[in-house]
Amino acid sequence: MSEENSPSQDESNEAEHNEKLNQDRVLVSNEDEYIKNLMEDVVLLSEYAIGSKEKVIECQEIHELILKYEKRKLTDTEINRLATIRCEMAVALEDVTIESLRSTTSIFKRPKKAWKMVLWMFYGNFSLAGWYLIGLSLVTCCYLGAIAQSSIVENTLKLSKDVPLAAVSKEVFEKELKEIKNLEKQRLIFIFALPYLYGGLGSCFYLMLITGKRLRNRTFNPRRFPEHFSRLILGSLSGGIIILFIKEADGVGVSEAALGFLGGYSIDFFIQTLDRVIAALLPKT
């Protein structure tokens, strides 16, 4: 004779059933997300291949798979085929990767409404690489601003010293003298910092050139951000350090500002300069 289930057992069975349903929903959701990302990658790679006239794979097959995906009729075999297509195209395109295509694609799709189009032109039309290039431009402007400020301080100081102060009152004289002392302090700071500023400017110039090139070629990889940051710091340092070792390049007299800019733009130039200095100091064996 079978015993009836107690209320506690019924509640336990119901809880297990609900937990299983939740797990199934999570699995289905994860599978849908995987297929969606897979399809987006294939579409992104195929659009680039078509735009660059790279014959990587038959477009008809991809088109048929896209139609089946939209109708939610993809079989497991077709999903595996999609994964294979993605791998084949990624290998065939070499330097252009899924990550680089995503970072060089507009953030939002082009809207149809006119008022949204204005916002899209100023924000959504730019890709991640485009916004990074804008950020580099702002950093470059900061370096240029600091360099311009040093020139303003230098010229203001010259003009202040040329103005005769004998005929002015004591209060005006003390005020002008205080301003001249402040300008002298700023001038000393800029004398020390100027080569480093030019080094940073040269480094920004180099980074903007390669970023623009990679943006056009769709090969910009956001994983290079730390490398670019270290390149900016290293360029600034090399611009200031290089003037300690040379005053002319290959017999041609150049200013400290030019040397600083070259040191920041080309790390190879800085390394070659260090190698020449080391070769001159160390005895030949």
FIZAMI-874307 format. One record per residue: residue in one letter; chain; x, y, z of N, C-alpha, C in turn. Coordinates in steps of 0.05 Angstrom, whole numbers. Layout:
// FIZAMI-874307
GUKE type mol    n_X    n_Y    n_Z   ca_X   ca_Y   ca_Z    c_X    c_Y    c_Z
GUKE    A   A      X      Y      Z      X      Y      Z      X      Y      Z
...
// end
This chain:
// FIZAMI-874307
GUKE type mol    n_X    n_Y    n_Z   ca_X   ca_Y   ca_Z    c_X    c_Y    c_Z
GUKE    M   A     17    -24      0      0      0      0     18     25      0
GUKE    S   A     14     42    -21     31     66    -24     23     88     -4
GUKE    E   A     43    101      6     38    123     24     35    149      9
GUKE    E   A     17    167     17     14    193      5     38    211     12
GUKE    N   A     46    227     -8     68    246     -3     60    267     17
GUKE    S   A     78    272     35     74    293     55     76    321     42
GUKE    P   A     65    341     54     67    369     43     96    377     39
GUKE    S   A    114    370     57    142    378     55    155    365     30
GUKE    Q   A    148    340     24    159    326      1    149    339    -25
GUKE    D   A    123    347    -25    111    361    -49    126    387    -54
GUKE    E   A    130    402    -33    144    427    -35    173    423    -46
GUKE    S   A    186    402    -36    213    396    -45    214    389    -74
GUKE    N   A    195    372    -83    193    364   -111    187    388   -129
GUKE    E   A    170    406   -120    163    430   -135    187    448   -138
GUKE    A   A    203    450   -116    226    467   -116    247    456   -136
GUKE    E   A    251    429   -136    270    417   -154    261    421   -183
GUKE    H   A    235    419   -188    224    423   -215    228    451   -224
GUKE    N   A    223    471   -207    227    499   -214    257    505   -219
GUKE    E   A    274    493   -203    303    497   -207    312    486   -234
GUKE    K   A    301    462   -241    308    450   -266    299    468   -290
GUKE    L   A    274    479   -287    264    496   -308    281    521   -311
GUKE    N   A    290    532   -288    307    556   -289    334    550   -303
GUKE    Q   A    345    527   -297    370    518   -309    367    515   -340
GUKE    D   A    344    503   -348    338    500   -376    336    527   -390
GUKE    R   A    322    546   -376    319    573   -388    347    586   -391
GUKE    V   A    364    583   -371    391    594   -373    407    582   -396
GUKE    L   A    404    556   -400    418    542   -422    408    552   -449
GUKE    V   A    382    555   -451    370    564   -476    378    593   -481
GUKE    S   A    378    610   -460    386    638   -463    416    640   -472
GUKE    N   A    433    623   -459    461    624   -466    466    614   -495
GUKE    E   A    450    594   -503    453    584   -530    444    605   -550
GUKE    D   A    421    619   -545    412    640   -562    432    663   -564
GUKE    E   A    444    670   -542    464    691   -542    489    683   -558
GUKE    Y   A    496    658   -556    519    648   -571    514    649   -601
GUKE    I   A    490    640   -609    483    640   -638    481    668   -648
GUKE    K   A    470    687   -632    468    715   -640    496    727   -644
GUKE    N   A    514    722   -625    541    733   -628    556    720   -652
GUKE    L   A    551    695   -656    563    680   -678    553    693   -705
GUKE    M   A    527    698   -707    516    709   -731    527    738   -736
GUKE    E   A    528    754   -714    539    781   -717    567    781   -726
GUKE    D   A    584    762   -716    611    760   -725    613    753   -755
GUKE    V   A    597    734   -763    598    726   -791    589    748   -809
GUKE    V   A    568    763   -802    558    785   -818    580    807   -819
GUKE    L   A    593    813   -797    613    834   -796    637    827   -814
GUKE    L   A    646    802   -812    668    793   -829    661    792   -858
GUKE    S   A    637    783   -865    628    781   -893    625    809   -905
GUKE    E   A    614    828   -889    611    855   -899    638    868   -906
GUKE    Y   A    657    863   -888    684    874   -894    696    860   -919
GUKE    A   A    693    834   -920    704    819   -943    692    829   -970
GUKE    I   A    665    834   -969    652    844   -993    662    872  -1000
GUKE    G   A    664    889   -979    672    917   -983    701    919   -993
GUKE    S   A    718    902   -983    746    902   -992    752    884  -1015
GUKE    K   A    731    872  -1026    733    854  -1050    750    830  -1044
GUKE    E   A    749    820  -1019    763    796  -1012    744    772  -1015
GUKE    K   A    751    754  -1034    735    731  -1038    742    709  -1018
GUKE    V   A    729    709   -996    735    691   -974    717    666   -975
GUKE    I   A    692    670   -979    673    647   -979    649    656   -996
GUKE    E   A    633    636  -1004    610    642  -1021    589    658  -1005
GUKE    C   A    581    680  -1016    561    698  -1003    533    685  -1002
GUKE    Q   A    527    668  -1022    501    656  -1023    496    638   -998
GUKE    E   A    516    624   -990    512    606   -967    508    622   -942
GUKE    I   A    523    644   -938    519    661   -915    491    674   -915
GUKE    H   A    482    682   -939    456    695   -942    434    675   -933
GUKE    E   A    436    650   -942    416    630   -935    416    625   -905
GUKE    L   A    440    624   -893    441    619   -864    429    643   -848
GUKE    I   A    433    667   -858    422    691   -845    391    690   -846
GUKE    L   A    380    682   -869    351    680   -872    340    659   -853
GUKE    K   A    354    636   -850    345    615   -832    347    624   -803
GUKE    Y   A    367    640   -797    370    650   -769    348    669   -763
GUKE    E   A    340    686   -781    318    705   -776    292    690   -772
GUKE    K   A    289    667   -785    264    651   -782    267    631   -759
GUKE    R   A    290    632   -745    296    613   -723    293    584   -732
GUKE    K   A    305    578   -755    304    551   -765    332    539   -769
GUKE    L   A    351    549   -754    378    538   -756    380    511   -742
GUKE    T   A    392    492   -756    397    466   -744    425    466   -731
GUKE    D   A    430    445   -716    456    443   -703    479    441   -723
GUKE    T   A    474    428   -746    494    426   -767    499    453   -779
GUKE    E   A    479    469   -783    482    496   -794    496    515   -774
GUKE    I   A    490    511   -749    504    527   -728    534    521   -728
GUKE    N   A    541    495   -731    569    487   -733    582    498   -758
GUKE    R   A    566    499   -780    576    510   -805    582    540   -802
GUKE    L   A    565    554   -787    569    583   -782    596    587   -767
GUKE    A   A    600    570   -747    625    572   -731    649    567   -749
GUKE    T   A    647    548   -767    669    541   -786    674    565   -805
GUKE    I   A    652    577   -815    655    600   -833    669    623   -819
GUKE    R   A    661    628   -794    674    649   -778    704    644   -776
GUKE    C   A    712    620   -769    740    613   -767    755    616   -793
GUKE    E   A    743    607   -815    755    608   -841    760    637   -850
GUKE    M   A    740    654   -846    742    682   -854    762    697   -836
GUKE    A   A    762    690   -810    781    704   -792    810    697   -799
GUKE    V   A    815    672   -808    842    664   -816    849    677   -842
GUKE    A   A    830    678   -861    836    688   -888    841    718   -888
GUKE    L   A    828    733   -870    831    762   -870    856    771   -855
GUKE    E   A    869    753   -841    895    758   -828    894    781   -807
GUKE    D   A    904    804   -814    907    826   -795    880    837   -786
GUKE    V   A    859    835   -803    833    844   -796    819    823   -779
GUKE    T   A    812    829   -754    799    810   -736    771    820   -729
GUKE    I   A    756    803   -716    729    810   -708    731    834   -688
GUKE    E   A    750    833   -670    753    854   -651    760    881   -664
GUKE    S   A    778    880   -684    785    905   -698    762    916   -714
GUKE    L   A    746    898   -726    722    907   -741    702    920   -722
GUKE    R   A    698    909   -699    679    920   -680    689    948   -670
GUKE    S   A    714    951   -666    725    976   -656    726    998   -677
GUKE    T   A    723    990   -703    724   1010   -724    696   1012   -738
GUKE    T   A    675   1002   -725    648   1004   -735    633   1025   -719
GUKE    S   A    615   1040   -732    599   1060   -718    585   1048   -693
GUKE    I   A    584   1064   -672    573   1054   -647    544   1047   -650
GUKE    F   A    528   1064   -663    500   1059   -667    493   1058   -697
GUKE    K   A    471   1044   -703    462   1043   -730    451   1070   -739
GUKE    R   A    452   1075   -765    442   1100   -775    412   1102   -772
GUKE    P   A    401   1122   -758    372   1125   -753    358   1136   -778
GUKE    K   A    332   1133   -778    316   1143   -800    304   1171   -795
GUKE    K   A    299   1177   -769    287   1203   -763    309   1225   -764
GUKE    A   A    300   1249   -773    319   1271   -778    332   1280   -752
GUKE    W   A    316   1283   -730    328   1293   -705    347   1274   -693
GUKE    K   A    342   1248   -697    361   1228   -687    387   1227   -704
GUKE    M   A    384   1235   -730    406   1235   -748    427   1256   -739
GUKE    V   A    418   1278   -728    437   1299   -718    453   1288   -695
GUKE    L   A    440   1274   -676    455   1262   -654    474   1240   -663
GUKE    W   A    465   1225   -683    481   1203   -694    506   1214   -707
GUKE    M   A    504   1237   -721    527   1248   -735    548   1258   -715
GUKE    F   A    540   1267   -691    559   1278   -672    568   1257   -651
GUKE    Y   A    553   1235   -649    561   1215   -629    562   1187   -640
GUKE    G   A    540   1177   -650    539   1149   -659    554   1142   -684
GUKE    N   A    560   1163   -701    574   1158   -725    603   1150   -721
GUKE    F   A    614   1157   -697    641   1150   -691    644   1122   -679
GUKE    S   A    665   1109   -686    671   1083   -675    688   1086   -650
GUKE    L   A    695   1064   -637    712   1065   -614    740   1076   -622
GUKE    A   A    750   1068   -645    775   1078   -654    774   1108   -661
GUKE    G   A    750   1116   -672    746   1145   -678    747   1162   -653
GUKE    W   A    733   1153   -632    733   1168   -607    761   1168   -595
GUKE    Y   A    775   1146   -598    803   1145   -587    820   1166   -602
GUKE    L   A    816   1168   -628    831   1187   -644    825   1216   -635
GUKE    I   A    799   1221   -629    791   1247   -619    805   1253   -592
GUKE    G   A    806   1232   -575    819   1235   -549    849   1242   -553
GUKE    L   A    862   1228   -572    890   1234   -577    893   1263   -587
GUKE    S   A    874   1272   -603    875   1300   -613    873   1320   -590
GUKE    L   A    857   1314   -570    854   1331   -547    880   1332   -530
GUKE    V   A    892   1308   -527    918   1307   -512    939   1323   -527
GUKE    T   A    939   1321   -554    958   1336   -570    954   1366   -566
GUKE    C   A    928   1374   -565    922   1402   -561    932   1412   -534
GUKE    C   A    930   1394   -514    941   1401   -487    971   1406   -488
GUKE    Y   A    986   1389   -502   1015   1393   -505   1020   1419   -520
GUKE    L   A   1005   1424   -541   1009   1449   -557   1003   1473   -539
GUKE    G   A    982   1471   -523    975   1493   -505    997   1499   -485
GUKE    A   A   1009   1478   -474   1031   1482   -455   1055   1494   -468
GUKE    I   A   1061   1485   -493   1084   1497   -508   1078   1526   -515
GUKE    A   A   1053   1532   -523   1046   1560   -529   1048   1577   -504
GUKE    Q   A   1040   1566   -481   1042   1581   -456   1071   1588   -449
GUKE    S   A   1089   1569   -454   1117   1575   -449   1127   1598   -466
GUKE    S   A   1118   1598   -492   1126   1620   -510   1114   1647   -500
GUKE    I   A   1089   1646   -491   1076   1671   -480   1091   1681   -456
GUKE    V   A   1099   1663   -438   1114   1672   -414   1140   1684   -422
GUKE    E   A   1154   1672   -441   1180   1682   -450   1178   1710   -462
GUKE    N   A   1158   1714   -479   1155   1740   -492   1145   1761   -473
GUKE    T   A   1127   1753   -454   1117   1772   -434   1140   1781   -416
GUKE    L   A   1157   1763   -410   1180   1770   -392   1199   1789   -406
GUKE    K   A   1203   1785   -432   1220   1804   -447   1208   1832   -448
GUKE    L   A   1182   1833   -453   1168   1859   -454   1168   1873   -427
GUKE    S   A   1165   1857   -406   1165   1869   -379   1192   1881   -372
GUKE    K   A   1213   1868   -380   1240   1878   -374   1247   1903   -390
GUKE    D   A   1234   1905   -414   1240   1929   -431   1225   1954   -422
GUKE    V   A   1204   1950   -406   1188   1973   -397   1203   1988   -374
GUKE    P   A   1209   2014   -376   1222   2029   -355   1205   2032   -330
GUKE    L   A   1215   2025   -307   1200   2026   -282   1208   2049   -264
GUKE    A   A   1227   2066   -273   1237   2088   -256   1216   2109   -251
GUKE    A   A   1199   2114   -271   1180   2136   -269   1154   2129   -256
GUKE    V   A   1151   2104   -248   1125   2095   -237   1126   2097   -206
GUKE    S   A   1103   2095   -195   1101   2097   -165   1112   2072   -152
GUKE    K   A   1116   2073   -126   1127   2051   -111   1109   2026   -112
GUKE    E   A   1083   2031   -109   1064   2009   -109   1064   1994   -136
GUKE    V   A   1064   2010   -157   1064   1998   -184   1090   1984   -189
GUKE    F   A   1112   1996   -179   1138   1984   -183   1139   1956   -169
GUKE    E   A   1130   1955   -144   1130   1930   -129   1112   1909   -142
GUKE    K   A   1089   1918   -153   1071   1900   -166   1084   1888   -192
GUKE    E   A   1096   1905   -207   1109   1896   -232   1133   1878   -226
GUKE    L   A   1147   1884   -205   1170   1868   -197   1161   1840   -188
GUKE    K   A   1138   1839   -174   1127   1813   -165   1119   1797   -190
GUKE    E   A   1106   1810   -209   1098   1795   -233   1122   1785   -249
GUKE    I   A   1143   1801   -250   1167   1792   -264   1180   1768   -250
GUKE    K   A   1179   1768   -223   1190   1744   -209   1173   1719   -214
GUKE    N   A   1147   1723   -215   1129   1700   -221   1135   1690   -249
GUKE    L   A   1138   1708   -268   1144   1700   -295   1171   1685   -297
GUKE    E   A   1190   1694   -281   1217   1681   -281   1214   1653   -270
GUKE    K   A   1198   1649   -250   1194   1622   -239   1181   1604   -260
GUKE    Q   A   1160   1614   -274   1147   1599   -295   1166   1593   -317
GUKE    R   A   1183   1612   -324   1202   1608   -345   1222   1585   -338
GUKE    L   A   1231   1585   -314   1249   1563   -305   1236   1536   -307
GUKE    I   A   1211   1535   -299   1196   1510   -301   1193   1501   -330
GUKE    F   A   1187   1520   -348   1183   1513   -376   1210   1505   -389
GUKE    I   A   1232   1518   -380   1258   1511   -391   1264   1481   -386
GUKE    F   A   1257   1472   -362   1261   1444   -355   1240   1426   -369
GUKE    A   A   1215   1434   -371   1194   1417   -381   1191   1417   -411
GUKE    L   A   1202   1438   -425   1197   1441   -453   1206   1417   -470
GUKE    P   A   1230   1406   -466   1237   1382   -482   1219   1359   -478
GUKE    Y   A   1209   1355   -453   1191   1333   -448   1164   1338   -461
GUKE    L   A   1155   1364   -462   1130   1370   -476   1133   1365   -506
GUKE    Y   A   1155   1372   -517   1159   1367   -546   1162   1337   -551
GUKE    G   A   1173   1322   -532   1174   1293   -535   1146   1281   -534
GUKE    G   A   1129   1291   -516   1101   1282   -515   1086   1289   -541
GUKE    L   A   1092   1313   -551   1079   1322   -576   1087   1304   -599
GUKE    G   A   1113   1297   -601   1122   1279   -622   1109   1251   -619
GUKE    S   A   1107   1242   -594   1094   1216   -589   1065   1216   -598
GUKE    C   A   1050   1238   -591   1022   1241   -599   1020   1241   -630
GUKE    F   A   1038   1255   -643   1038   1257   -672   1041   1229   -684
GUKE    Y   A   1059   1213   -673   1064   1186   -682   1039   1168   -678
GUKE    L   A   1027   1170   -654   1004   1154   -647    980   1161   -665
GUKE    M   A    977   1187   -670    955   1195   -688    958   1185   -716
GUKE    L   A    983   1184   -726    988   1174   -753    981   1144   -755
GUKE    I   A    991   1128   -736    986   1099   -738    957   1092   -732
GUKE    T   A    944   1107   -713    916   1102   -708    899   1109   -732
GUKE    G   A    905   1131   -745    890   1138   -769    893   1117   -791
GUKE    K   A    917   1107   -794    923   1086   -814    908   1060   -807
GUKE    R   A    908   1052   -782    894   1028   -774    864   1031   -774
GUKE    L   A    855   1056   -771    826   1061   -773    817   1057   -802
GUKE    R   A    833   1067   -821    826   1063   -849    828   1034   -858
GUKE    N   A    848   1020   -847    852    992   -855    835    972   -839
GUKE    R   A    820    983   -819    803    966   -802    819    946   -786
GUKE    T   A    844    954   -778    861    936   -763    867    946   -735
GUKE    F   A    852    967   -726    856    978   -699    846    958   -678
GUKE    N   A    864    952   -659    857    933   -638    857    948   -611
GUKE    P   A    834    949   -597    833    963   -571    851    952   -550
GUKE    R   A    860    927   -554    879    916   -534    906    931   -534
GUKE    R   A    910    948   -554    935    963   -556    934    989   -539
GUKE    F   A    912    994   -526    911   1019   -509    933   1021   -489
GUKE    P   A    939   1000   -473    961   1002   -454    988   1007   -468
GUKE    E   A    991    994   -492   1016    998   -507   1019   1028   -516
GUKE    H   A    997   1039   -525    997   1067   -533   1003   1086   -510
GUKE    F   A    991   1080   -487    996   1096   -463   1026   1096   -455
GUKE    S   A   1037   1072   -455   1066   1070   -448   1083   1083   -470
GUKE    R   A   1074   1082   -495   1088   1096   -516   1088   1126   -512
GUKE    L   A   1066   1137   -503   1064   1165   -497   1082   1174   -474
GUKE    I   A   1083   1158   -453   1100   1164   -430   1129   1162   -438
GUKE    L   A   1136   1140   -453   1163   1136   -461   1173   1157   -481
GUKE    G   A   1155   1166   -498   1162   1188   -517   1167   1214   -502
GUKE    S   A   1151   1220   -482   1156   1244   -467   1182   1244   -452
GUKE    L   A   1189   1221   -440   1214   1218   -426   1238   1219   -445
GUKE    S   A   1236   1206   -468   1258   1205   -487   1263   1233   -498
GUKE    G   A   1242   1249   -502   1245   1276   -511   1261   1293   -492
GUKE    G   A   1258   1289   -466   1273   1304   -447   1301   1294   -442
GUKE    I   A   1304   1267   -445   1330   1255   -439   1350   1258   -461
GUKE    I   A   1339   1258   -486   1357   1258   -509   1375   1283   -511
GUKE    I   A   1365   1305   -501   1380   1330   -503   1404   1330   -483
GUKE    L   A   1404   1311   -465   1427   1308   -447   1452   1297   -461
GUKE    F   A   1447   1283   -484   1469   1268   -497   1478   1281   -523
GUKE    I   A   1461   1295   -537   1469   1306   -563   1459   1335   -566
GUKE    K   A   1474   1350   -581   1466   1377   -588   1463   1380   -618
GUKE    E   A   1471   1360   -633   1468   1361   -662   1464   1332   -672
GUKE    A   A   1450   1330   -695   1444   1304   -706   1458   1301   -733
GUKE    D   A   1478   1282   -734   1493   1277   -759   1506   1302   -770
GUKE    G   A   1517   1319   -752   1531   1343   -760   1513   1366   -766
GUKE    V   A   1487   1363   -764   1468   1385   -769   1458   1396   -742
GUKE    G   A   1463   1422   -737   1454   1434   -712   1424   1436   -711
GUKE    V   A   1412   1426   -689   1383   1427   -686   1378   1437   -658
GUKE    S   A   1354   1448   -654   1347   1459   -628   1339   1437   -609
GUKE    E   A   1338   1444   -583   1329   1424   -563   1300   1416   -568
GUKE    A   A   1284   1435   -577   1256   1428   -583   1253   1408   -605
GUKE    A   A   1270   1411   -626   1269   1392   -649   1279   1365   -640
GUKE    L   A   1300   1364   -624   1310   1339   -614   1289   1325   -596
GUKE    G   A   1276   1341   -579   1255   1329   -562   1232   1318   -578
GUKE    F   A   1224   1332   -600   1203   1322   -617   1211   1296   -631
GUKE    L   A   1236   1296   -642   1246   1272   -655   1248   1248   -636
GUKE    G   A   1257   1254   -611   1259   1233   -591   1232   1221   -584
GUKE    G   A   1211   1238   -583   1185   1228   -577   1172   1214   -601
GUKE    Y   A   1177   1224   -625   1165   1212   -649   1177   1185   -655
GUKE    S   A   1204   1183   -653   1218   1159   -661   1234   1148   -637
GUKE    I   A   1224   1127   -625   1239   1114   -604   1265   1102   -614
GUKE    D   A   1265   1093   -640   1289   1082   -652   1311   1103   -653
GUKE    F   A   1303   1128   -659   1323   1150   -660   1335   1154   -632
GUKE    F   A   1319   1152   -611   1329   1154   -584   1347   1131   -576
GUKE    I   A   1340   1107   -584   1357   1083   -578   1383   1084   -593
GUKE    Q   A   1382   1093   -619   1407   1095   -634   1425   1116   -622
GUKE    T   A   1414   1138   -612   1430   1158   -598   1443   1147   -574
GUKE    L   A   1429   1132   -557   1441   1120   -534   1463   1100   -542
GUKE    D   A   1459   1085   -563   1479   1066   -572   1505   1080   -581
GUKE    R   A   1501   1103   -594   1525   1118   -603   1540   1129   -579
GUKE    V   A   1525   1139   -559   1538   1150   -535   1553   1127   -520
GUKE    I   A   1540   1104   -517   1553   1082   -503   1578   1073   -518
GUKE    A   A   1576   1072   -545   1599   1064   -561   1622   1083   -559
GUKE    A   A   1616   1109   -556   1637   1129   -553   1650   1129   -525
GUKE    L   A   1634   1122   -505   1644   1122   -477   1660   1097   -470
GUKE    L   A   1650   1074   -479   1663   1049   -472   1686   1043   -490
GUKE    P   A   1708   1033   -479   1731   1026   -496   1726   1003   -515
GUKE    K   A   1737   1004   -539   1733    983   -558   1751    959   -550
GUKE    T   A   1739    935   -552   1754    911   -545   1766    898   -570
// end
